[in-house]
């Protein structure tokens, strides 16, 4: 099998030929049908996160990410084989030939957080596929247990792959402001996550969203995807535009960018008692005046991907509501480097998906 691996941070991926793995224990071997290219892959490829306030950047080596690493945490594959310890009750409705989404946000599986089905929040030993373990930038990959595979039941593998990250990430963030969806919310970022959030917001019965992005093409894509309005975040009157276009108090902001400028504008536009949900990892330091947090009684909350239960809920929501997919650019696996560069340079609208 072929895989494309990070062998050095900030270096081109290396094409590697290696034996196709044999699944052992409770593992499942899948033949990769589609692998999304996510902004989180960029952070892995680049080797860290900018923390701001003069702090040393957070190194992925310090977080336990070792090289070489095959990235790819938005993966759909066809089941090829089950390990010898997989029993029929483990399989459920899965069988050889089933095309399934691989839930990637795994933990140690033993701590109280994991046992509460919040493996994505595991602080003992994170084992996310494509981050701490090899992922979908390959012809084949292994998944530790059948419970992490969700039958697509007819959904298109290419457009479904992003649900493993951008989909469940935005769904989980929207659930955190579920009680505020009856009025327009504000979403920062009109990339793959932002467009996904718009489609999910509608399916969840939300009023709609005003989308903020500095890229005119991405704002146009957001308008086509159903945004109530868009705002250029660099406009000198961006705050006034948000207030005018919302037509009333803004109770919820979801920041899919996560830099000092977006979080400042997001915080400023909120009414008293509002919520700022930060998802993006673009970096920098918190810009708010501390007294304004209690004065406005604002809740500032981080949201990190989503759990397995939310991912299953999401796919059910997609099927039930026939949610249209976000724009996808398919590229052959051999073009993985090009896909990363296109994403890094902002040349993509929606998602790039690799197809081995």
C-alpha positions in Angstrom: 0.0 0.0 0.0 1.0 3.6 -0.5 0.8 6.3 2.2 1.9 9.9 2.4 3.6 10.7 5.6 4.9 13.7 7.6 8.5 12.9 8.1 9.6 16.4 9.1 7.5 19.3 10.2 7.1 21.9 7.4 8.6 19.5 4.9 6.8 17.9 1.9 5.0 14.7 2.6 6.9 11.5 1.7 5.4 8.8 -0.4 6.0 5.5 1.3 5.4 1.9 0.1 4.7 -0.5 2.9 2.9 -3.8 3.5 -0.8 -3.6 3.9 -1.5 -4.1 7.6 -3.2 -7.3 8.9 -5.9 -6.4 11.5 -5.2 -7.9 14.9 -7.3 -8.0 18.1 -10.5 -6.0 17.6 -9.1 -3.9 14.7 -10.9 -3.4 11.4 -9.0 -2.9 8.1 -10.6 -0.5 5.7 -9.7 0.4 2.1 -9.7 4.2 2.0 -12.3 5.6 -0.3 -12.0 9.3 0.7 -9.9 11.4 3.0 -10.6 15.0 3.8 -7.8 17.6 4.1 -8.5 19.6 7.2 -7.0 22.8 8.7 -6.0 20.6 11.7 -3.8 18.7 9.2 -2.0 22.0 8.5 -1.3 22.5 12.2 0.1 18.9 12.3 2.2 19.5 9.2 3.5 22.8 10.5 4.3 21.3 13.9 2.5 23.4 16.3 0.2 26.3 17.3 0.9 29.9 17.9 -0.2 30.8 21.5 0.3 34.6 21.5 1.3 36.9 24.4 4.9 36.1 23.8 4.4 32.4 24.8 6.5 29.7 23.1 4.5 28.1 20.3 2.8 24.8 21.4 4.8 22.0 19.8 3.0 18.9 18.7 6.1 16.9 19.8 5.3 18.2 23.3 1.7 16.9 22.9 3.0 13.4 22.0 2.6 13.5 18.2 5.5 11.5 16.8 6.9 11.3 13.3 6.6 9.8 10.8 2.9 10.2 10.8 0.3 9.5 8.1 -2.3 12.2 8.5 -6.0 12.0 7.6 -8.7 12.1 10.3 -11.7 12.6 7.9 -11.8 9.1 6.4 -14.4 7.0 4.7 -13.4 3.4 3.9 -14.7 0.1 2.7 -14.4 -2.7 5.3 -11.9 -5.3 4.1 -11.3 -7.5 7.1 -12.0 -7.8 10.9 -9.4 -8.8 13.5 -9.7 -12.2 15.1 -11.2 -10.9 18.4 -14.1 -9.1 16.7 -17.3 -11.0 17.5 -20.7 -10.7 15.9 -22.1 -8.4 18.5 -19.2 -6.0 18.0 -19.9 -5.9 14.2 -23.6 -5.0 14.6 -24.8 -4.3 11.0 -21.2 -4.0 9.7 -19.8 -6.5 7.3 -17.0 -6.9 4.8 -17.9 -4.5 2.0 -19.7 -1.9 4.2 -18.7 1.6 3.4 -18.3 3.5 6.7 -17.1 6.8 8.2 -14.3 6.3 10.7 -14.8 8.2 13.9 -11.2 9.5 14.6 -11.2 11.2 18.1 -10.1 8.3 20.2 -8.8 8.4 23.8 -7.3 5.8 26.2 -10.7 4.1 26.4 -10.3 3.5 30.2 -10.5 6.8 32.0 -13.7 8.2 33.4 -14.0 10.7 30.5 -13.7 7.9 27.9 -16.1 5.7 29.8 -18.6 8.6 29.7 -18.3 8.4 25.9 -16.3 11.6 25.6 -13.1 10.1 24.2 -12.4 13.3 22.3 -11.8 15.0 25.7 -9.4 12.3 27.0 -6.5 13.9 28.8 -4.8 10.6 29.7 -3.6 9.2 26.3 -5.3 10.7 23.2 -5.1 8.3 20.3 -6.8 10.3 17.5 -6.5 8.6 14.1 -4.4 10.6 11.7 -2.9 12.6 14.6 -1.4 10.1 17.2 -2.1 7.1 15.0 -1.8 6.7 11.3 -4.8 7.9 9.3 -6.4 8.1 5.9 -3.7 9.6 3.6 -3.2 6.1 2.5 -4.6 3.2 0.5 -5.6 1.3 3.7 -5.9 2.1 7.4 -6.8 0.2 10.6 -9.5 1.3 13.0 -9.2 -0.1 16.6 -12.7 -1.4 17.0 -15.9 -1.7 14.9 -17.8 0.7 17.2 -15.8 3.6 15.6 -17.2 2.8 12.1 -20.5 4.3 11.1 -22.3 2.8 8.1 -22.9 5.6 5.5 -26.1 3.8 4.3 -25.9 5.3 0.9 -24.3 8.7 1.6 -21.6 9.6 -0.9 -18.1 8.8 0.6 -16.4 11.9 -0.8 -18.9 14.4 0.5 -19.4 12.4 3.8 -15.7 12.3 4.7 -15.7 15.8 6.2 -18.4 14.9 8.7 -15.7 13.2 10.8 -14.2 16.5 11.7 -15.7 19.7 10.2 -19.2 18.2 10.4 -19.1 17.0 14.0 -17.0 20.0 15.1 -19.6 22.4 13.9 -22.5 20.2 15.1 -21.0 20.0 18.6 -20.5 23.8 18.6 -24.0 24.5 17.5 -25.4 22.2 20.2 -23.6 24.4 22.8 -25.8 27.4 21.7 -28.9 25.3 20.9 -31.1 27.5 23.1 -30.1 30.6 21.1 -30.8 29.4 17.6 -34.2 31.1 17.5 -32.4 34.4 16.7 -29.6 35.0 14.2 -26.2 33.9 15.3 -22.8 35.0 14.1 -20.3 32.6 12.5 -16.7 33.6 11.9 -15.1 31.8 9.0 -16.6 30.7 5.7 -14.3 27.8 4.9 -15.3 24.2 5.1 -16.4 24.4 8.7 -18.4 27.6 8.1 -20.3 26.2 5.1 -20.9 23.0 7.0 -22.3 25.1 10.0 -24.7 26.9 7.7 -26.2 23.7 6.4 -26.5 22.1 9.8 -27.9 25.2 11.4 -30.8 25.1 8.9 -31.4 21.4 9.6 -31.5 22.1 13.3 -34.3 24.6 12.9 -32.1 27.7 13.5 -33.1 31.2 12.4 -29.8 31.5 10.4 -26.4 33.1 10.6 -24.5 36.2 9.7 -21.1 35.0 8.4 -17.9 37.0 8.8 -14.9 36.4 6.6 -12.2 38.6 5.1 -12.2 36.7 1.7 -14.8 38.0 -0.7 -15.0 34.6 -2.5 -15.7 32.8 0.7 -18.4 35.4 1.7 -20.0 34.7 -1.7 -19.9 31.0 -1.0 -21.5 31.6 2.4 -24.3 33.6 0.8 -24.9 30.8 -1.8 -25.0 28.4 1.2 -27.8 30.3 2.8 -26.2 32.9 5.1 -28.6 35.6 6.2 -25.9 38.2 5.5 -22.1 38.5 5.3 -19.6 41.0 6.7 -16.0 41.7 5.9 -14.2 41.3 9.2 -11.6 43.8 8.2 -14.2 46.6 7.5 -13.8 49.5 9.9 -17.5 49.4 10.6 -17.7 45.6 10.9 -19.2 45.8 14.4 -21.9 48.3 13.3 -22.7 46.1 10.3 -23.2 43.1 12.5 -25.6 45.0 14.8 -27.5 46.3 11.8 -27.7 43.0 10.0 -28.7 41.0 13.1 -31.7 43.4 13.7 -31.6 42.7 17.4 -29.3 41.4 20.2 -26.7 38.8 19.2 -26.8 36.0 21.7 -24.4 33.5 20.2 -21.1 33.6 18.2 -19.2 30.6 16.9 -15.6 31.5 16.0 -14.3 29.0 13.5 -11.1 31.0 13.0 -9.8 31.7 16.5 -7.4 34.5 16.2 -7.2 37.8 18.3 -9.1 39.8 15.7 -12.0 37.4 15.3 -12.4 36.7 19.0 -12.4 40.5 19.8 -15.1 41.3 17.2 -17.1 38.2 18.3 -16.9 39.3 22.0 -17.7 42.9 21.2 -20.9 42.0 19.2 -22.4 39.9 21.9 -25.3 41.1 24.1 -25.3 40.6 27.8 -25.5 37.0 28.7 -24.3 35.9 25.3 -22.0 33.0 24.4 -18.8 33.0 22.5 -17.8 29.5 21.3 -14.2 29.3 20.1 -13.4 26.4 17.7 -10.6 27.7 15.5 -6.9 27.3 16.2 -5.3 30.1 14.2 -3.6 31.3 17.3 -2.7 34.5 19.2 -3.7 35.8 22.6 -7.0 36.6 24.2 -7.7 40.3 23.5 -10.7 41.1 25.9 -10.7 43.6 28.7 -11.2 41.4 31.7 -13.8 43.6 33.5 -16.1 43.3 30.5 -16.5 39.6 30.9 -18.4 39.9 34.2 -20.0 43.2 33.2 -21.5 41.6 30.1 -21.9 38.2 31.8 -20.5 36.6 28.7 -19.7 32.9 28.5 -16.5 32.1 26.6 -16.3 28.4 25.8 -14.0 26.2 23.8 -15.3 23.4 21.6 -13.1 20.6 20.6 -14.5 18.4 17.8 -17.3 16.2 19.1 -17.9 12.7 20.6 -19.0 9.5 18.9 -22.6 9.9 19.9 -22.8 13.4 18.3 -21.2 12.0 15.1 -23.9 9.3 14.9 -26.6 12.0 15.5 -25.0 14.1 12.8 -25.2 11.4 10.1 -28.8 10.7 11.1 -29.5 14.4 10.7 -27.8 14.5 7.3 -29.9 11.5 6.0 -33.2 12.6 7.5 -33.0 16.2 6.3 -31.1 15.4 3.0 -28.6 18.1 3.9 -26.7 19.3 0.8 -23.0 18.7 1.0 -20.5 21.5 1.2 -18.4 22.2 -1.9 -15.7 19.6 -2.4 -12.6 19.5 -4.6 -11.5 15.9 -5.2 -7.8 15.3 -5.7 -5.9 12.0 -6.1 -4.0 10.8 -3.1 -0.7 11.5 -4.9 -1.6 15.2 -4.8 -1.8 15.4 -1.0 1.0 17.9 -0.9 -0.8 20.1 -3.4 -4.0 19.9 -1.4 -2.2 21.1 1.8 -0.6 24.0 0.0 -3.9 25.0 -1.6 -5.5 25.0 1.9 -2.6 26.9 3.4 -2.7 29.6 0.7 -6.5 30.0 1.0 -7.1 28.7 -2.5 -9.9 26.3 -1.6 -13.6 26.9 -1.2 -15.1 24.2 1.0 -13.0 21.0 1.3 -10.3 19.1 -0.5 -10.9 15.4 -0.4 -8.2 12.8 -1.4 -9.4 9.8 -3.3 -6.8 6.9 -3.4 
